Amino acid sequence: NLQFYTSTAASDTEKMRIDSTGNVGIGNTNPQNTLHLGNNAAAKAGTLRIDSFVANQFWKFEPGTNTLNIKDYGGTSLVSLDGANNYVLFNGGNVGIGTIAPSTPLHVNGIVRIDTSTDIAFYEGASVRLFGTQAYGFRNSGGTYVAQISLTGDSYFNGGNVGIGTTSPGAKLDVDGDVLIKSG
């Protein structure tokens, strides 16, 4: 073990240790990981600060009560990971998944998979992939379905007129052009 101390007139206090396995403890005499900050007591939780080469920017990881904050140089929280409430909060800026230049608050480059109970849908570019007997529904702000496209059951529009070839339909179904209807 390699140990580092600070001294006062009254006593010496160990501040850092590199143990025989190569683990480094700062504020910890029994490091459990490659780098272990603090001593697991809430009052002495560790803080990690990484300065960048850009003026006035750094990342600061501050564990609190089941929380990890990444802050900018001014102390503004950029990302908060809250383990107690199971959420990640992004403050300002855009988040990119699969892109390094996000142009919207959430920018995903690729296919998005959404699971709800037993239903799975994939959202990609200009389409939605559904499976089995699933339906793709459209709801109004109150949560009522106003349209539904079903893979095996009924599909419907229940929110006004439907236009084909026109942007201002005047009846439940308004077709601008020829219509071909064939029987079974």
MARROPA-257061 format. One record per residue (C-alpha): residue number from 1; residue in one letter; chain; x negated, y, z negated. Coordinates in nm, 4 decimals. Each point is the difference from the previous one (the first is absolute). Layout:
% residues N
{atom NUM 'A' 'A' {X Y Z}};
...
//
This chain:
% residues 184
{atom 1 'N' 'A' {0.0000 0.0000 0.0000}};
{atom 2 'L' 'A' {-0.1043 0.3554 0.0728}};
{atom 3 'Q' 'A' {0.1545 0.2548 -0.2348}};
{atom 4 'F' 'A' {0.0103 0.3822 0.0083}};
{atom 5 'Y' 'A' {0.0530 0.2108 -0.3128}};
{atom 6 'T' 'A' {0.0555 0.3580 -0.1025}};
{atom 7 'S' 'A' {-0.1369 0.1224 -0.3294}};
{atom 8 'T' 'A' {0.1220 0.2390 -0.2615}};
{atom 9 'A' 'A' {-0.1619 0.0836 -0.3304}};
{atom 10 'A' 'A' {0.2220 -0.2570 -0.1705}};
{atom 11 'S' 'A' {-0.0068 -0.2952 0.2389}};
{atom 12 'D' 'A' {-0.0563 -0.1479 0.3443}};
{atom 13 'T' 'A' {0.3053 -0.0842 0.2141}};
{atom 14 'E' 'A' {-0.0011 -0.2407 0.2937}};
{atom 15 'K' 'A' {0.1510 0.1692 0.3083}};
{atom 16 'M' 'A' {-0.0829 -0.2425 0.2841}};
{atom 17 'R' 'A' {-0.0979 -0.3633 0.0406}};
{atom 18 'I' 'A' {-0.1055 -0.2270 0.2859}};
{atom 19 'D' 'A' {0.0558 -0.3561 -0.1181}};
{atom 20 'S' 'A' {-0.1794 -0.3180 0.1076}};
{atom 21 'T' 'A' {0.2597 -0.0728 0.2720}};
{atom 22 'G' 'A' {-0.0499 0.3434 0.1599}};
{atom 23 'N' 'A' {0.3252 0.1508 -0.1272}};
{atom 24 'V' 'A' {-0.0286 0.3689 -0.0902}};
{atom 25 'G' 'A' {0.1927 0.1428 -0.2928}};
{atom 26 'I' 'A' {0.0268 0.3754 -0.0538}};
{atom 27 'G' 'A' {0.1584 0.0691 -0.3357}};
{atom 28 'N' 'A' {0.0253 -0.3778 -0.0378}};
{atom 29 'T' 'A' {-0.2402 -0.2445 -0.1655}};
{atom 30 'N' 'A' {0.1638 -0.3109 0.1536}};
{atom 31 'P' 'A' {0.0690 0.0741 0.3706}};
{atom 32 'Q' 'A' {0.2467 -0.2437 0.1580}};
{atom 33 'N' 'A' {-0.0465 0.1122 0.3637}};
{atom 34 'T' 'A' {-0.2759 0.1207 0.2306}};
{atom 35 'L' 'A' {0.0820 0.3537 -0.1201}};
{atom 36 'H' 'A' {0.2019 0.0324 -0.3199}};
{atom 37 'L' 'A' {0.0801 0.3529 -0.1176}};
{atom 38 'G' 'A' {0.1301 0.0705 -0.3509}};
{atom 39 'N' 'A' {0.0717 -0.2503 -0.2717}};
{atom 40 'N' 'A' {0.3632 -0.0956 0.0715}};
{atom 41 'A' 'A' {0.1238 0.2216 -0.2850}};
{atom 42 'A' 'A' {0.2557 0.2553 0.1201}};
{atom 43 'A' 'A' {-0.1818 0.2833 -0.1732}};
{atom 44 'K' 'A' {-0.3264 -0.0882 0.1742}};
{atom 45 'A' 'A' {0.1159 -0.1037 0.3465}};
{atom 46 'G' 'A' {-0.2627 0.0530 0.2685}};
{atom 47 'T' 'A' {0.0075 0.2534 0.2805}};
{atom 48 'L' 'A' {-0.1816 -0.0415 0.3300}};
{atom 49 'R' 'A' {-0.0831 0.3026 0.2129}};
{atom 50 'I' 'A' {-0.1529 -0.0274 0.3463}};
{atom 51 'D' 'A' {-0.1184 0.3256 0.1541}};
{atom 52 'S' 'A' {-0.0006 0.0328 0.3760}};
{atom 53 'F' 'A' {-0.2367 0.1954 0.2186}};
{atom 54 'V' 'A' {0.2831 0.2390 0.0900}};
{atom 55 'A' 'A' {0.0199 0.3026 -0.2265}};
{atom 56 'N' 'A' {0.2779 -0.0056 -0.2608}};
{atom 57 'Q' 'A' {0.1110 -0.3586 0.0646}};
{atom 58 'F' 'A' {-0.0241 -0.3028 -0.2221}};
{atom 59 'W' 'A' {0.1961 -0.3075 -0.0955}};
{atom 60 'K' 'A' {0.0754 -0.0446 -0.3666}};
{atom 61 'F' 'A' {0.1432 -0.3257 -0.1309}};
{atom 62 'E' 'A' {0.1619 0.0533 -0.3387}};
{atom 63 'P' 'A' {0.1601 -0.2952 -0.1696}};
{atom 64 'G' 'A' {0.2707 0.1018 -0.2430}};
{atom 65 'T' 'A' {0.2848 -0.2078 -0.1341}};
{atom 66 'N' 'A' {0.0174 -0.2532 0.2859}};
{atom 67 'T' 'A' {-0.0645 0.2858 0.2451}};
{atom 68 'L' 'A' {-0.2807 0.0722 0.2432}};
{atom 69 'N' 'A' {-0.0238 0.3498 0.1491}};
{atom 70 'I' 'A' {-0.2126 0.1051 0.2965}};
{atom 71 'K' 'A' {-0.0515 0.3749 -0.0212}};
{atom 72 'D' 'A' {-0.1583 0.2680 0.2157}};
{atom 73 'Y' 'A' {-0.2703 0.2365 -0.1209}};
{atom 74 'G' 'A' {0.2522 0.2429 -0.1491}};
{atom 75 'G' 'A' {0.1617 -0.2733 -0.2077}};
{atom 76 'T' 'A' {0.3109 -0.0369 0.2192}};
{atom 77 'S' 'A' {0.1225 -0.3581 0.0078}};
{atom 78 'L' 'A' {-0.0078 -0.1424 0.3557}};
{atom 79 'V' 'A' {0.0994 -0.3584 -0.0765}};
{atom 80 'S' 'A' {0.1444 -0.1444 -0.3202}};
{atom 81 'L' 'A' {0.0269 -0.3738 -0.0584}};
{atom 82 'D' 'A' {0.2433 -0.0655 -0.2855}};
{atom 83 'G' 'A' {-0.0245 -0.3591 -0.1199}};
{atom 84 'A' 'A' {0.2661 0.0444 -0.2687}};
{atom 85 'N' 'A' {0.2693 0.1077 0.2492}};
{atom 86 'N' 'A' {-0.1367 -0.1804 0.3092}};
{atom 87 'Y' 'A' {-0.0312 0.2933 0.2385}};
{atom 88 'V' 'A' {-0.2575 0.1842 0.2062}};
{atom 89 'L' 'A' {0.0453 0.3760 0.0356}};
{atom 90 'F' 'A' {-0.1703 0.1947 0.2788}};
{atom 91 'N' 'A' {-0.0086 0.3762 -0.0536}};
{atom 92 'G' 'A' {-0.0162 0.1962 0.3228}};
{atom 93 'G' 'A' {-0.1571 -0.0983 0.3275}};
{atom 94 'N' 'A' {0.0829 -0.2916 0.2275}};
{atom 95 'V' 'A' {-0.0558 -0.3699 -0.0668}};
{atom 96 'G' 'A' {-0.1297 -0.2193 0.2799}};
{atom 97 'I' 'A' {0.0122 -0.3783 0.0199}};
{atom 98 'G' 'A' {-0.2009 -0.1257 0.2947}};
{atom 99 'T' 'A' {-0.0914 0.3563 0.1018}};
{atom 100 'I' 'A' {-0.2565 0.2499 -0.1245}};
{atom 101 'A' 'A' {0.1944 0.2993 0.1357}};
{atom 102 'P' 'A' {0.3579 -0.0222 -0.1347}};
{atom 103 'S' 'A' {0.2301 0.2628 0.1522}};
{atom 104 'T' 'A' {0.3060 -0.0505 -0.2244}};
{atom 105 'P' 'A' {0.0490 -0.0612 -0.3747}};
{atom 106 'L' 'A' {-0.0154 -0.3769 0.0726}};
{atom 107 'H' 'A' {-0.1657 -0.1018 0.3257}};
{atom 108 'V' 'A' {-0.0243 -0.3735 0.0696}};
{atom 109 'N' 'A' {-0.1944 -0.1199 0.3029}};
{atom 110 'G' 'A' {0.1402 -0.3458 0.0613}};
{atom 111 'I' 'A' {0.3063 -0.2016 -0.0919}};
{atom 112 'V' 'A' {0.1813 0.0589 -0.3292}};
{atom 113 'R' 'A' {0.1598 -0.2971 -0.1766}};
{atom 114 'I' 'A' {0.2920 0.0670 -0.2333}};
{atom 115 'D' 'A' {0.1279 -0.2734 -0.2346}};
{atom 116 'T' 'A' {0.3271 0.0376 -0.1907}};
{atom 117 'S' 'A' {0.1205 -0.3079 -0.1869}};
{atom 118 'T' 'A' {0.0024 -0.2663 0.2750}};
{atom 119 'D' 'A' {0.0119 0.2376 0.2993}};
{atom 120 'I' 'A' {-0.3143 0.0939 0.1895}};
{atom 121 'A' 'A' {-0.0308 0.2643 0.2709}};
{atom 122 'F' 'A' {-0.2991 0.1204 0.1974}};
{atom 123 'Y' 'A' {-0.0083 0.3602 0.1231}};
{atom 124 'E' 'A' {-0.2271 0.0651 0.2940}};
{atom 125 'G' 'A' {-0.0183 0.2885 0.2430}};
{atom 126 'A' 'A' {0.3230 -0.0132 0.1983}};
{atom 127 'S' 'A' {0.1617 -0.3072 -0.1541}};
{atom 128 'V' 'A' {0.1173 -0.1781 -0.3121}};
{atom 129 'R' 'A' {-0.0414 -0.3771 -0.0277}};
{atom 130 'L' 'A' {0.2688 -0.1861 -0.1945}};
{atom 131 'F' 'A' {0.0404 -0.3718 -0.0643}};
{atom 132 'G' 'A' {0.2819 -0.2536 -0.0192}};
{atom 133 'T' 'A' {0.3378 0.1555 -0.0714}};
{atom 134 'Q' 'A' {-0.1314 0.3395 -0.1046}};
{atom 135 'A' 'A' {0.1523 0.3292 0.1108}};
{atom 136 'Y' 'A' {-0.1498 0.3460 0.0343}};
{atom 137 'G' 'A' {0.2248 0.2576 -0.1607}};
{atom 138 'F' 'A' {0.0214 0.3771 -0.0024}};
{atom 139 'R' 'A' {0.1357 0.1691 -0.3140}};
{atom 140 'N' 'A' {0.1161 0.3532 -0.0659}};
{atom 141 'S' 'A' {-0.1281 0.2039 -0.2953}};
{atom 142 'G' 'A' {0.2636 -0.1591 -0.2254}};
{atom 143 'G' 'A' {-0.1245 -0.3504 0.0821}};
{atom 144 'T' 'A' {0.2964 -0.1054 0.2167}};
{atom 145 'Y' 'A' {-0.0854 -0.1972 0.3146}};
{atom 146 'V' 'A' {0.0987 0.1970 0.3127}};
{atom 147 'A' 'A' {-0.1617 -0.2300 0.2554}};
{atom 148 'Q' 'A' {-0.1394 -0.3499 0.0072}};
{atom 149 'I' 'A' {-0.1810 -0.2106 0.2599}};
{atom 150 'S' 'A' {0.0304 -0.3670 -0.0890}};
{atom 151 'L' 'A' {-0.1993 -0.2919 0.1400}};
{atom 152 'T' 'A' {0.2833 -0.2530 -0.0318}};
{atom 153 'G' 'A' {0.3089 0.1772 -0.1357}};
{atom 154 'D' 'A' {0.1974 0.3115 0.0816}};
{atom 155 'S' 'A' {-0.1695 0.3260 0.0981}};
{atom 156 'Y' 'A' {0.1783 0.3312 -0.0362}};
{atom 157 'F' 'A' {-0.0171 0.3784 0.0048}};
{atom 158 'N' 'A' {0.2309 0.1644 -0.2513}};
{atom 159 'G' 'A' {-0.1016 0.3623 -0.0021}};
{atom 160 'G' 'A' {0.1416 0.1678 0.3073}};
{atom 161 'N' 'A' {-0.0007 -0.0453 0.3763}};
{atom 162 'V' 'A' {-0.2532 -0.1981 0.2024}};
{atom 163 'G' 'A' {-0.1354 0.1434 0.3231}};
{atom 164 'I' 'A' {-0.1763 -0.1846 0.2809}};
{atom 165 'G' 'A' {-0.1473 0.2403 0.2505}};
{atom 166 'T' 'A' {0.1347 0.2981 -0.1949}};
{atom 167 'T' 'A' {-0.1181 0.1834 -0.3096}};
{atom 168 'S' 'A' {0.3480 0.1339 -0.0879}};
{atom 169 'P' 'A' {0.2471 -0.2910 0.0133}};
{atom 170 'G' 'A' {0.3669 0.1025 -0.0056}};
{atom 171 'A' 'A' {0.1458 -0.3385 -0.0989}};
{atom 172 'K' 'A' {-0.0904 -0.3053 -0.2073}};
{atom 173 'L' 'A' {-0.1873 -0.1267 0.3082}};
{atom 174 'D' 'A' {-0.0874 0.2534 0.2701}};
{atom 175 'V' 'A' {-0.1921 -0.1358 0.2999}};
{atom 176 'D' 'A' {-0.1375 0.2351 0.2648}};
{atom 177 'G' 'A' {-0.0480 -0.2286 0.3005}};
{atom 178 'D' 'A' {0.1162 -0.3374 0.1273}};
{atom 179 'V' 'A' {0.1169 -0.2667 -0.2412}};
{atom 180 'L' 'A' {-0.0151 -0.3744 0.0740}};
{atom 181 'I' 'A' {0.2101 -0.2307 -0.2147}};
{atom 182 'K' 'A' {-0.0172 -0.3762 0.0536}};
{atom 183 'S' 'A' {0.2131 -0.2599 -0.1717}};
{atom 184 'G' 'A' {-0.1422 -0.2996 -0.1739}};
//
